[in-house]
Amino acid sequence: MSAQPTTPSRYLSIREVAEILAVSPSTVRNLVQSHQLPAILTGTTSKTVRIAMEDLTAYLVAHRTVPLPDTAPPSGRMGQ
């Protein structure tokens, strides 16, 4: 039995994730430190933090609070 090939993940910096989420880098660091957003430490001093795109996507899906755009709007007085 052979292993399925995997697509390499794209890893994002704290700053890139902050830009995507429209929050400050310190907010992203807090999410990582509280284990809400998985991250890996890289570099020789292990101070460089990287977040896999898949982990960011999973975080966003888990924390979605608004309906997806393809859902019907609630009935009511739209456009009046």
PDB file with SEQRES, HELIX, SHEET and CRYST1 records, atoms N, CA, C and O in Angstrom:
SEQRES   1 A   80  MET SER ALA GLN PRO THR THR PRO SER ARG TYR LEU SER          
SEQRES   2 A   80  ILE ARG GLU VAL ALA GLU ILE LEU ALA VAL SER PRO SER          
SEQRES   3 A   80  THR VAL ARG ASN LEU VAL GLN SER HIS GLN LEU PRO ALA          
SEQRES   4 A   80  ILE LEU THR GLY THR THR SER LYS THR VAL ARG ILE ALA          
SEQRES   5 A   80  MET GLU ASP LEU THR ALA TYR LEU VAL ALA HIS ARG THR          
SEQRES   6 A   80  VAL PRO LEU PRO ASP THR ALA PRO PRO SER GLY ARG MET          
SEQRES   7 A   80  GLY GLN                                                      
HELIX    1 AA1 ILE A   14  LEU A   21  1                                   8    
HELIX    2 AA2 PRO A   25  GLN A   33  1                                   9    
HELIX    3 AA3 MET A   53  ALA A   62  1                                  10    
SHEET    1 AA1 3 TYR A  11  SER A  13  0                                        
SHEET    2 AA1 3 THR A  48  ALA A  52 -1                                        
SHEET    3 AA1 3 ILE A  40  THR A  42 -1                                        
CRYST1    1.000    1.000    1.000  90.00  90.00  90.00 P 1           1          
ATOM      1  N   MET A   1       0.844  -1.171   0.000  1.00  0.00           N  
ATOM      2  CA  MET A   1       0.000   0.000   0.000  1.00  0.00           C  
ATOM      3  C   MET A   1       0.893   1.239   0.000  1.00  0.00           C  
ATOM      4  O   MET A   1       1.799   1.353   0.826  1.00  0.00           O  
ATOM      5  N   SER A   2       0.641   2.163  -0.921  1.00  0.00           N  
ATOM      6  CA  SER A   2       1.475   3.363  -1.024  1.00  0.00           C  
ATOM      7  C   SER A   2       0.787   4.540  -0.349  1.00  0.00           C  
ATOM      8  O   SER A   2      -0.440   4.617  -0.296  1.00  0.00           O  
ATOM      9  N   ALA A   3       1.584   5.435   0.153  1.00  0.00           N  
ATOM     10  CA  ALA A   3       1.052   6.634   0.807  1.00  0.00           C  
ATOM     11  C   ALA A   3       0.553   7.612  -0.247  1.00  0.00           C  
ATOM     12  O   ALA A   3       1.123   7.714  -1.333  1.00  0.00           O  
ATOM     13  N   GLN A   4      -0.495   8.316   0.076  1.00  0.00           N  
ATOM     14  CA  GLN A   4      -1.030   9.337  -0.816  1.00  0.00           C  
ATOM     15  C   GLN A   4      -0.077  10.522  -0.841  1.00  0.00           C  
ATOM     16  O   GLN A   4       0.362  10.977   0.215  1.00  0.00           O  
ATOM     17  N   PRO A   5       0.250  11.028  -2.017  1.00  0.00           N  
ATOM     18  CA  PRO A   5       1.095  12.229  -2.051  1.00  0.00           C  
ATOM     19  C   PRO A   5       0.316  13.411  -1.478  1.00  0.00           C  
ATOM     20  O   PRO A   5      -0.886  13.548  -1.708  1.00  0.00           O  
ATOM     21  N   THR A   6       1.001  14.242  -0.745  1.00  0.00           N  
ATOM     22  CA  THR A   6       0.343  15.405  -0.159  1.00  0.00           C  
ATOM     23  C   THR A   6       0.873  16.667  -0.816  1.00  0.00           C  
ATOM     24  O   THR A   6       2.032  16.736  -1.225  1.00  0.00           O  
ATOM     25  N   THR A   7       0.020  17.643  -0.906  1.00  0.00           N  
ATOM     26  CA  THR A   7       0.425  18.934  -1.436  1.00  0.00           C  
ATOM     27  C   THR A   7       1.095  19.707  -0.318  1.00  0.00           C  
ATOM     28  O   THR A   7       0.531  19.821   0.770  1.00  0.00           O  
ATOM     29  N   PRO A   8       2.280  20.240  -0.556  1.00  0.00           N  
ATOM     30  CA  PRO A   8       2.937  21.007   0.494  1.00  0.00           C  
ATOM     31  C   PRO A   8       2.075  22.202   0.904  1.00  0.00           C  
ATOM     32  O   PRO A   8       1.463  22.868   0.069  1.00  0.00           O  
ATOM     33  N   SER A   9       2.049  22.445   2.178  1.00  0.00           N  
ATOM     34  CA  SER A   9       1.266  23.554   2.694  1.00  0.00           C  
ATOM     35  C   SER A   9       2.010  24.867   2.483  1.00  0.00           C  
ATOM     36  O   SER A   9       3.240  24.907   2.474  1.00  0.00           O  
ATOM     37  N   ARG A  10       1.259  25.914   2.318  1.00  0.00           N  
ATOM     38  CA  ARG A  10       1.865  27.246   2.293  1.00  0.00           C  
ATOM     39  C   ARG A  10       1.854  27.745   3.730  1.00  0.00           C  
ATOM     40  O   ARG A  10       0.829  27.680   4.408  1.00  0.00           O  
ATOM     41  N   TYR A  11       2.972  28.232   4.183  1.00  0.00           N  
ATOM     42  CA  TYR A  11       3.084  28.733   5.542  1.00  0.00           C  
ATOM     43  C   TYR A  11       3.124  30.246   5.519  1.00  0.00           C  
ATOM     44  O   TYR A  11       3.819  30.857   4.707  1.00  0.00           O  
ATOM     45  N   LEU A  12       2.374  30.833   6.417  1.00  0.00           N  
ATOM     46  CA  LEU A  12       2.229  32.286   6.485  1.00  0.00           C  
ATOM     47  C   LEU A  12       2.904  32.828   7.732  1.00  0.00           C  
ATOM     48  O   LEU A  12       2.993  32.144   8.752  1.00  0.00           O  
ATOM     49  N   SER A  13       3.370  34.043   7.643  1.00  0.00           N  
ATOM     50  CA  SER A  13       3.940  34.720   8.807  1.00  0.00           C  
ATOM     51  C   SER A  13       2.814  35.315   9.647  1.00  0.00           C  
ATOM     52  O   SER A  13       1.665  35.398   9.215  1.00  0.00           O  
ATOM     53  N   ILE A  14       3.175  35.720  10.846  1.00  0.00           N  
ATOM     54  CA  ILE A  14       2.214  36.405  11.724  1.00  0.00           C  
ATOM     55  C   ILE A  14       1.650  37.633  11.010  1.00  0.00           C  
ATOM     56  O   ILE A  14       0.446  37.885  11.057  1.00  0.00           O  
ATOM     57  N   ARG A  15       2.511  38.384  10.360  1.00  0.00           N  
ATOM     58  CA  ARG A  15       2.086  39.607   9.669  1.00  0.00           C  
ATOM     59  C   ARG A  15       1.112  39.290   8.527  1.00  0.00           C  
ATOM     60  O   ARG A  15       0.116  39.991   8.345  1.00  0.00           O  
ATOM     61  N   GLU A  16       1.402  38.235   7.761  1.00  0.00           N  
ATOM     62  CA  GLU A  16       0.507  37.865   6.658  1.00  0.00           C  
ATOM     63  C   GLU A  16      -0.866  37.448   7.176  1.00  0.00           C  
ATOM     64  O   GLU A  16      -1.891  37.827   6.607  1.00  0.00           O  
ATOM     65  N   VAL A  17      -0.885  36.676   8.246  1.00  0.00           N  
ATOM     66  CA  VAL A  17      -2.166  36.252   8.829  1.00  0.00           C  
ATOM     67  C   VAL A  17      -2.916  37.467   9.359  1.00  0.00           C  
ATOM     68  O   VAL A  17      -4.131  37.567   9.190  1.00  0.00           O  
ATOM     69  N   ALA A  18      -2.209  38.381   9.991  1.00  0.00           N  
ATOM     70  CA  ALA A  18      -2.844  39.600  10.507  1.00  0.00           C  
ATOM     71  C   ALA A  18      -3.479  40.394   9.367  1.00  0.00           C  
ATOM     72  O   ALA A  18      -4.585  40.914   9.516  1.00  0.00           O  
ATOM     73  N   GLU A  19      -2.796  40.489   8.246  1.00  0.00           N  
ATOM     74  CA  GLU A  19      -3.353  41.211   7.097  1.00  0.00           C  
ATOM     75  C   GLU A  19      -4.597  40.508   6.560  1.00  0.00           C  
ATOM     76  O   GLU A  19      -5.581  41.167   6.224  1.00  0.00           O  
ATOM     77  N   ILE A  20      -4.565  39.187   6.476  1.00  0.00           N  
ATOM     78  CA  ILE A  20      -5.716  38.431   5.979  1.00  0.00           C  
ATOM     79  C   ILE A  20      -6.915  38.618   6.898  1.00  0.00           C  
ATOM     80  O   ILE A  20      -8.038  38.803   6.429  1.00  0.00           O  
ATOM     81  N   LEU A  21      -6.681  38.571   8.206  1.00  0.00           N  
ATOM     82  CA  LEU A  21      -7.775  38.690   9.179  1.00  0.00           C  
ATOM     83  C   LEU A  21      -8.145  40.140   9.494  1.00  0.00           C  
ATOM     84  O   LEU A  21      -9.136  40.393  10.179  1.00  0.00           O  
ATOM     85  N   ALA A  22      -7.364  41.076   9.004  1.00  0.00           N  
ATOM     86  CA  ALA A  22      -7.558  42.503   9.288  1.00  0.00           C  
ATOM     87  C   ALA A  22      -7.523  42.769  10.797  1.00  0.00           C  
ATOM     88  O   ALA A  22      -8.381  43.460  11.347  1.00  0.00           O  
ATOM     89  N   VAL A  23      -6.502  42.197  11.446  1.00  0.00           N  
ATOM     90  CA  VAL A  23      -6.263  42.410  12.871  1.00  0.00           C  
ATOM     91  C   VAL A  23      -4.784  42.749  13.047  1.00  0.00           C  
ATOM     92  O   VAL A  23      -4.019  42.729  12.083  1.00  0.00           O  
ATOM     93  N   SER A  24      -4.392  43.056  14.261  1.00  0.00           N  
ATOM     94  CA  SER A  24      -2.990  43.365  14.524  1.00  0.00           C  
ATOM     95  C   SER A  24      -2.176  42.079  14.669  1.00  0.00           C  
ATOM     96  O   SER A  24      -2.728  41.028  14.997  1.00  0.00           O  
ATOM     97  N   PRO A  25      -0.876  42.159  14.427  1.00  0.00           N  
ATOM     98  CA  PRO A  25      -0.026  40.987  14.645  1.00  0.00           C  
ATOM     99  C   PRO A  25      -0.103  40.470  16.085  1.00  0.00           C  
ATOM    100  O   PRO A  25      -0.007  39.263  16.310  1.00  0.00           O  
ATOM    101  N   SER A  26      -0.273  41.364  17.057  1.00  0.00           N  
ATOM    102  CA  SER A  26      -0.370  40.899  18.447  1.00  0.00           C  
ATOM    103  C   SER A  26      -1.630  40.060  18.673  1.00  0.00           C  
ATOM    104  O   SER A  26      -1.620  39.151  19.503  1.00  0.00           O  
ATOM    105  N   THR A  27      -2.705  40.349  17.952  1.00  0.00           N  
ATOM    106  CA  THR A  27      -3.909  39.528  18.052  1.00  0.00           C  
ATOM    107  C   THR A  27      -3.630  38.119  17.535  1.00  0.00           C  
ATOM    108  O   THR A  27      -4.074  37.136  18.129  1.00  0.00           O  
ATOM    109  N   VAL A  28      -2.902  38.025  16.443  1.00  0.00           N  
ATOM    110  CA  VAL A  28      -2.548  36.709  15.893  1.00  0.00           C  
ATOM    111  C   VAL A  28      -1.647  35.969  16.879  1.00  0.00           C  
ATOM    112  O   VAL A  28      -1.836  34.775  17.111  1.00  0.00           O  
ATOM    113  N   ARG A  29      -0.674  36.661  17.456  1.00  0.00           N  
ATOM    114  CA  ARG A  29       0.199  36.030  18.457  1.00  0.00           C  
ATOM    115  C   ARG A  29      -0.617  35.509  19.630  1.00  0.00           C  
ATOM    116  O   ARG A  29      -0.344  34.419  20.133  1.00  0.00           O  
ATOM    117  N   ASN A  30      -1.613  36.268  20.073  1.00  0.00           N  
ATOM    118  CA  ASN A  30      -2.469  35.820  21.168  1.00  0.00           C  
ATOM    119  C   ASN A  30      -3.249  34.568  20.789  1.00  0.00           C  
ATOM    120  O   ASN A  30      -3.407  33.667  21.613  1.00  0.00           O  
ATOM    121  N   LEU A  31      -3.738  34.498  19.551  1.00  0.00           N  
ATOM    122  CA  LEU A  31      -4.449  33.303  19.089  1.00  0.00           C  
ATOM    123  C   LEU A  31      -3.529  32.085  19.099  1.00  0.00           C  
ATOM    124  O   LEU A  31      -3.952  30.985  19.454  1.00  0.00           O  
ATOM    125  N   VAL A  32      -2.276  32.284  18.708  1.00  0.00           N  
ATOM    126  CA  VAL A  32      -1.308  31.187  18.703  1.00  0.00           C  
ATOM    127  C   VAL A  32      -0.968  30.784  20.135  1.00  0.00           C  
ATOM    128  O   VAL A  32      -0.957  29.596  20.455  1.00  0.00           O  
ATOM    129  N   GLN A  33      -0.691  31.757  20.996  1.00  0.00           N  
ATOM    130  CA  GLN A  33      -0.306  31.464  22.378  1.00  0.00           C  
ATOM    131  C   GLN A  33      -1.434  30.794  23.164  1.00  0.00           C  
ATOM    132  O   GLN A  33      -1.171  30.019  24.084  1.00  0.00           O  
ATOM    133  N   SER A  34      -2.688  31.087  22.809  1.00  0.00           N  
ATOM    134  CA  SER A  34      -3.824  30.473  23.505  1.00  0.00           C  
ATOM    135  C   SER A  34      -4.249  29.159  22.849  1.00  0.00           C  
ATOM    136  O   SER A  34      -5.258  28.567  23.232  1.00  0.00           O  
ATOM    137  N   HIS A  35      -3.480  28.709  21.863  1.00  0.00           N  
ATOM    138  CA  HIS A  35      -3.708  27.446  21.155  1.00  0.00           C  
ATOM    139  C   HIS A  35      -5.020  27.428  20.371  1.00  0.00           C  
ATOM    140  O   HIS A  35      -5.551  26.356  20.081  1.00  0.00           O  
ATOM    141  N   GLN A  36      -5.541  28.590  20.029  1.00  0.00           N  
ATOM    142  CA  GLN A  36      -6.727  28.661  19.183  1.00  0.00           C  
ATOM    143  C   GLN A  36      -6.356  28.526  17.711  1.00  0.00           C  
ATOM    144  O   GLN A  36      -7.160  28.069  16.898  1.00  0.00           O  
ATOM    145  N   LEU A  37      -5.132  28.925  17.374  1.00  0.00           N  
ATOM    146  CA  LEU A  37      -4.637  28.869  16.005  1.00  0.00           C  
ATOM    147  C   LEU A  37      -3.308  28.114  16.023  1.00  0.00           C  
ATOM    148  O   LEU A  37      -2.321  28.618  16.559  1.00  0.00           O  
ATOM    149  N   PRO A  38      -3.273  26.905  15.440  1.00  0.00           N  
ATOM    150  CA  PRO A  38      -2.020  26.133  15.451  1.00  0.00           C  
ATOM    151  C   PRO A  38      -0.922  26.840  14.671  1.00  0.00           C  
ATOM    152  O   PRO A  38      -1.185  27.519  13.678  1.00  0.00           O  
ATOM    153  N   ALA A  39       0.303  26.672  15.131  1.00  0.00           N  
ATOM    154  CA  ALA A  39       1.450  27.280  14.465  1.00  0.00           C  
ATOM    155  C   ALA A  39       2.665  26.393  14.687  1.00  0.00           C  
ATOM    156  O   ALA A  39       2.669  25.523  15.557  1.00  0.00           O  
ATOM    157  N   ILE A  40       3.690  26.630  13.887  1.00  0.00           N  
ATOM    158  CA  ILE A  40       4.959  25.940  14.081  1.00  0.00           C  
ATOM    159  C   ILE A  40       6.034  26.980  14.319  1.00  0.00           C  
ATOM    160  O   ILE A  40       5.938  28.115  13.853  1.00  0.00           O  
ATOM    161  N   LEU A  41       7.052  26.579  15.045  1.00  0.00           N  
ATOM    162  CA  LEU A  41       8.200  27.440  15.292  1.00  0.00           C  
ATOM    163  C   LEU A  41       9.329  26.978  14.393  1.00  0.00           C  
ATOM    164  O   LEU A  41       9.630  25.786  14.321  1.00  0.00           O  
ATOM    165  N   THR A  42       9.947  27.918  13.713  1.00  0.00           N  
ATOM    166  CA  THR A  42      11.045  27.586  12.807  1.00  0.00           C  
ATOM    167  C   THR A  42      12.255  28.421  13.158  1.00  0.00           C  
ATOM    168  O   THR A  42      12.190  29.293  14.024  1.00  0.00           O  
ATOM    169  N   GLY A  43      13.324  28.163  12.507  1.00  0.00           N  
ATOM    170  CA  GLY A  43      14.536  28.947  12.718  1.00  0.00           C  
ATOM    171  C   GLY A  43      15.402  28.353  13.806  1.00  0.00           C  
ATOM    172  O   GLY A  43      14.972  27.471  14.548  1.00  0.00           O  
ATOM    173  N   THR A  44      16.602  28.835  13.891  1.00  0.00           N  
ATOM    174  CA  THR A  44      17.560  28.280  14.839  1.00  0.00           C  
ATOM    175  C   THR A  44      17.214  28.618  16.280  1.00  0.00           C  
ATOM    176  O   THR A  44      17.556  27.865  17.191  1.00  0.00           O  
ATOM    177  N   THR A  45      16.546  29.729  16.496  1.00  0.00           N  
ATOM    178  CA  THR A  45      16.172  30.094  17.862  1.00  0.00           C  
ATOM    179  C   THR A  45      14.703  29.773  18.150  1.00  0.00           C  
ATOM    180  O   THR A  45      14.207  30.058  19.240  1.00  0.00           O  
ATOM    181  N   SER A  46      14.014  29.184  17.182  1.00  0.00           N  
ATOM    182  CA  SER A  46      12.600  28.815  17.308  1.00  0.00           C  
ATOM    183  C   SER A  46      11.714  29.997  17.670  1.00  0.00           C  
ATOM    184  O   SER A  46      10.708  29.838  18.361  1.00  0.00           O  
ATOM    185  N   LYS A  47      12.089  31.179  17.202  1.00  0.00           N  
ATOM    186  CA  LYS A  47      11.263  32.351  17.463  1.00  0.00           C  
ATOM    187  C   LYS A  47      10.471  32.784  16.241  1.00  0.00           C  
ATOM    188  O   LYS A  47       9.645  33.693  16.321  1.00  0.00           O  
ATOM    189  N   THR A  48      10.720  32.140  15.117  1.00  0.00           N  
ATOM    190  CA  THR A  48       9.981  32.460  13.910  1.00  0.00           C  
ATOM    191  C   THR A  48       8.738  31.586  13.871  1.00  0.00           C  
ATOM    192  O   THR A  48       8.830  30.359  13.845  1.00  0.00           O  
ATOM    193  N   VAL A  49       7.576  32.227  13.868  1.00  0.00           N  
ATOM    194  CA  VAL A  49       6.308  31.509  13.892  1.00  0.00           C  
ATOM    195  C   VAL A  49       5.728  31.477  12.490  1.00  0.00           C  
ATOM    196  O   VAL A  49       5.727  32.490  11.791  1.00  0.00           O  
ATOM    197  N   ARG A  50       5.235  30.316  12.076  1.00  0.00           N  
ATOM    198  CA  ARG A  50       4.566  30.168  10.787  1.00  0.00           C  
ATOM    199  C   ARG A  50       3.258  29.429  11.000  1.00  0.00           C  
ATOM    200  O   ARG A  50       3.162  28.523  11.827  1.00  0.00           O  
ATOM    201  N   ILE A  51       2.253  29.834  10.237  1.00  0.00           N  
ATOM    202  CA  ILE A  51       0.917  29.241  10.323  1.00  0.00           C  
ATOM    203  C   ILE A  51       0.583  28.642   8.964  1.00  0.00           C  
ATOM    204  O   ILE A  51       0.672  29.317   7.938  1.00  0.00           O  
ATOM    205  N   ALA A  52       0.199  27.373   8.965  1.00  0.00           N  
ATOM    206  CA  ALA A  52      -0.168  26.711   7.711  1.00  0.00           C  
ATOM    207  C   ALA A  52      -1.485  27.283   7.208  1.00  0.00           C  
ATOM    208  O   ALA A  52      -2.401  27.540   7.990  1.00  0.00           O  
ATOM    209  N   MET A  53      -1.572  27.479   5.903  1.00  0.00           N  
ATOM    210  CA  MET A  53      -2.801  27.998   5.297  1.00  0.00           C  
ATOM    211  C   MET A  53      -3.997  27.115   5.671  1.00  0.00           C  
ATOM    212  O   MET A  53      -5.092  27.625   5.909  1.00  0.00           O  
ATOM    213  N   GLU A  54      -3.790  25.793   5.723  1.00  0.00           N  
ATOM    214  CA  GLU A  54      -4.868  24.878   6.088  1.00  0.00           C  
ATOM    215  C   GLU A  54      -5.369  25.141   7.504  1.00  0.00           C  
ATOM    216  O   GLU A  54      -6.570  25.066   7.765  1.00  0.00           O  
ATOM    217  N   ASP A  55      -4.442  25.453   8.427  1.00  0.00           N  
ATOM    218  CA  ASP A  55      -4.837  25.741   9.803  1.00  0.00           C  
ATOM    219  C   ASP A  55      -5.597  27.058   9.893  1.00  0.00           C  
ATOM    220  O   ASP A  55      -6.555  27.173  10.658  1.00  0.00           O  
ATOM    221  N   LEU A  56      -5.176  28.045   9.118  1.00  0.00           N  
ATOM    222  CA  LEU A  56      -5.901  29.314   9.099  1.00  0.00           C  
ATOM    223  C   LEU A  56      -7.307  29.117   8.536  1.00  0.00           C  
ATOM    224  O   LEU A  56      -8.276  29.657   9.069  1.00  0.00           O  
ATOM    225  N   THR A  57      -7.413  28.345   7.462  1.00  0.00           N  
ATOM    226  CA  THR A  57      -8.722  28.068   6.871  1.00  0.00           C  
ATOM    227  C   THR A  57      -9.624  27.344   7.868  1.00  0.00           C  
ATOM    228  O   THR A  57     -10.799  27.684   8.008  1.00  0.00           O  
ATOM    229  N   ALA A  58      -9.077  26.351   8.556  1.00  0.00           N  
ATOM    230  CA  ALA A  58      -9.864  25.609   9.553  1.00  0.00           C  
ATOM    231  C   ALA A  58     -10.325  26.534  10.680  1.00  0.00           C  
ATOM    232  O   ALA A  58     -11.458  26.427  11.150  1.00  0.00           O  
ATOM    233  N   TYR A  59      -9.452  27.434  11.109  1.00  0.00           N  
ATOM    234  CA  TYR A  59      -9.819  28.402  12.148  1.00  0.00           C  
ATOM    235  C   TYR A  59     -10.976  29.283  11.673  1.00  0.00           C  
ATOM    236  O   TYR A  59     -11.932  29.512  12.414  1.00  0.00           O  
ATOM    237  N   LEU A  60     -10.885  29.767  10.453  1.00  0.00           N  
ATOM    238  CA  LEU A  60     -11.938  30.636   9.923  1.00  0.00           C  
ATOM    239  C   LEU A  60     -13.267  29.892   9.797  1.00  0.00           C  
ATOM    240  O   LEU A  60     -14.316  30.452  10.115  1.00  0.00           O  
ATOM    241  N   VAL A  61     -13.238  28.652   9.344  1.00  0.00           N  
ATOM    242  CA  VAL A  61     -14.464  27.867   9.222  1.00  0.00           C  
ATOM    243  C   VAL A  61     -15.077  27.624  10.601  1.00  0.00           C  
ATOM    244  O   VAL A  61     -16.291  27.735  10.775  1.00  0.00           O  
ATOM    245  N   ALA A  62     -14.238  27.294  11.569  1.00  0.00           N  
ATOM    246  CA  ALA A  62     -14.726  27.012  12.925  1.00  0.00           C  
ATOM    247  C   ALA A  62     -15.294  28.246  13.611  1.00  0.00           C  
ATOM    248  O   ALA A  62     -16.137  28.123  14.500  1.00  0.00           O  
ATOM    249  N   HIS A  63     -14.846  29.429  13.214  1.00  0.00           N  
ATOM    250  CA  HIS A  63     -15.278  30.667  13.879  1.00  0.00           C  
ATOM    251  C   HIS A  63     -16.210  31.511  13.025  1.00  0.00           C  
ATOM    252  O   HIS A  63     -16.423  32.689  13.311  1.00  0.00           O  
ATOM    253  N   ARG A  64     -16.763  30.914  11.984  1.00  0.00           N  
ATOM    254  CA  ARG A  64     -17.683  31.656  11.113  1.00  0.00           C  
ATOM    255  C   ARG A  64     -18.945  31.980  11.902  1.00  0.00           C  
ATOM    256  O   ARG A  64     -19.512  31.111  12.564  1.00  0.00           O  
ATOM    257  N   THR A  65     -19.375  33.215  11.828  1.00  0.00           N  
ATOM    258  CA  THR A  65     -20.596  33.622  12.525  1.00  0.00           C  
ATOM    259  C   THR A  65     -21.650  34.182  11.588  1.00  0.00           C  
ATOM    260  O   THR A  65     -22.780  34.434  12.006  1.00  0.00           O  
ATOM    261  N   VAL A  66     -21.298  34.378  10.339  1.00  0.00           N  
ATOM    262  CA  VAL A  66     -22.263  34.891   9.371  1.00  0.00           C  
ATOM    263  C   VAL A  66     -22.527  33.817   8.327  1.00  0.00           C  
ATOM    264  O   VAL A  66     -21.653  32.992   8.064  1.00  0.00           O  
ATOM    265  N   PRO A  67     -23.713  33.809   7.728  1.00  0.00           N  
ATOM    266  CA  PRO A  67     -23.998  32.800   6.703  1.00  0.00           C  
ATOM    267  C   PRO A  67     -23.096  32.956   5.497  1.00  0.00           C  
ATOM    268  O   PRO A  67     -22.585  34.041   5.217  1.00  0.00           O  
ATOM    269  N   LEU A  68     -22.912  31.869   4.799  1.00  0.00           N  
ATOM    270  CA  LEU A  68     -22.153  31.914   3.557  1.00  0.00           C  
ATOM    271  C   LEU A  68     -22.884  32.777   2.535  1.00  0.00           C  
ATOM    272  O   LEU A  68     -24.109  32.878   2.599  1.00  0.00           O  
ATOM    273  N   PRO A  69     -22.182  33.398   1.600  1.00  0.00           N  
ATOM    274  CA  PRO A  69     -22.830  34.277   0.616  1.00  0.00           C  
ATOM    275  C   PRO A  69     -23.890  33.582  -0.234  1.00  0.00           C  
ATOM    276  O   PRO A  69     -24.794  34.251  -0.734  1.00  0.00           O  
ATOM    277  N   ASP A  70     -23.810  32.265  -0.413  1.00  0.00           N  
ATOM    278  CA  ASP A  70     -24.772  31.591  -1.277  1.00  0.00           C  
ATOM    279  C   ASP A  70     -26.080  31.240  -0.558  1.00  0.00           C  
ATOM    280  O   ASP A  70     -26.964  30.633  -1.165  1.00  0.00           O  
ATOM    281  N   THR A  71     -26.221  31.607   0.717  1.00  0.00           N  
ATOM    282  CA  THR A  71     -27.464  31.341   1.427  1.00  0.00           C  
ATOM    283  C   THR A  71     -28.452  32.469   1.168  1.00  0.00           C  
ATOM    284  O   THR A  71     -28.056  33.608   0.924  1.00  0.00           O  
ATOM    285  N   ALA A  72     -29.719  32.150   1.221  1.00  0.00           N  
ATOM    286  CA  ALA A  72     -30.767  33.144   0.956  1.00  0.00           C  
ATOM    287  C   ALA A  72     -30.830  34.145   2.099  1.00  0.00           C  
ATOM    288  O   ALA A  72     -30.653  33.774   3.259  1.00  0.00           O  
ATOM    289  N   PRO A  73     -31.080  35.409   1.780  1.00  0.00           N  
ATOM    290  CA  PRO A  73     -31.216  36.410   2.853  1.00  0.00           C  
ATOM    291  C   PRO A  73     -32.511  36.155   3.626  1.00  0.00           C  
ATOM    292  O   PRO A  73     -33.448  35.572   3.080  1.00  0.00           O  
ATOM    293  N   PRO A  74     -32.572  36.576   4.868  1.00  0.00           N  
ATOM    294  CA  PRO A  74     -33.798  36.386   5.626  1.00  0.00           C  
ATOM    295  C   PRO A  74     -34.939  37.177   4.985  1.00  0.00           C  
ATOM    296  O   PRO A  74     -34.734  38.254   4.426  1.00  0.00           O  
ATOM    297  N   SER A  75     -36.129  36.620   5.081  1.00  0.00           N  
ATOM    298  CA  SER A  75     -37.286  37.318   4.491  1.00  0.00           C  
ATOM    299  C   SER A  75     -37.571  38.564   5.300  1.00  0.00           C  
ATOM    300  O   SER A  75     -37.332  38.598   6.507  1.00  0.00           O  
ATOM    301  N   GLY A  76     -38.067  39.555   4.659  1.00  0.00           N  
ATOM    302  CA  GLY A  76     -38.348  40.822   5.346  1.00  0.00           C  
ATOM    303  C   GLY A  76     -38.384  41.945   4.362  1.00  0.00           C  
ATOM    304  O   GLY A  76     -38.627  41.734   3.174  1.00  0.00           O  
ATOM    305  N   ARG A  77     -38.150  43.118   4.832  1.00  0.00           N  
ATOM    306  CA  ARG A  77     -38.264  44.310   4.015  1.00  0.00           C  
ATOM    307  C   ARG A  77     -36.929  44.636   3.369  1.00  0.00           C  
ATOM    308  O   ARG A  77     -36.281  45.613   3.745  1.00  0.00           O  
ATOM    309  N   MET A  78     -36.524  43.854   2.428  1.00  0.00           N  
ATOM    310  CA  MET A  78     -35.277  44.097   1.702  1.00  0.00           C  
ATOM    311  C   MET A  78     -35.506  45.127   0.608  1.00  0.00           C  
ATOM    312  O   MET A  78     -36.472  45.017  -0.147  1.00  0.00           O  
ATOM    313  N   GLY A  79     -34.662  46.100   0.509  1.00  0.00           N  
ATOM    314  CA  GLY A  79     -34.707  47.070  -0.572  1.00  0.00           C  
ATOM    315  C   GLY A  79     -35.833  48.075  -0.488  1.00  0.00           C  
ATOM    316  O   GLY A  79     -36.135  48.746  -1.475  1.00  0.00           O  
ATOM    317  N   GLN A  80     -36.459  48.193   0.666  1.00  0.00           N  
ATOM    318  CA  GLN A  80     -37.560  49.163   0.781  1.00  0.00           C  
ATOM    319  C   GLN A  80     -37.107  50.396   1.502  1.00  0.00           C  
ATOM    320  O   GLN A  80     -37.894  51.323   1.694  1.00  0.00           O  
TER     321      GLN A  80                                                      
END                                                                             
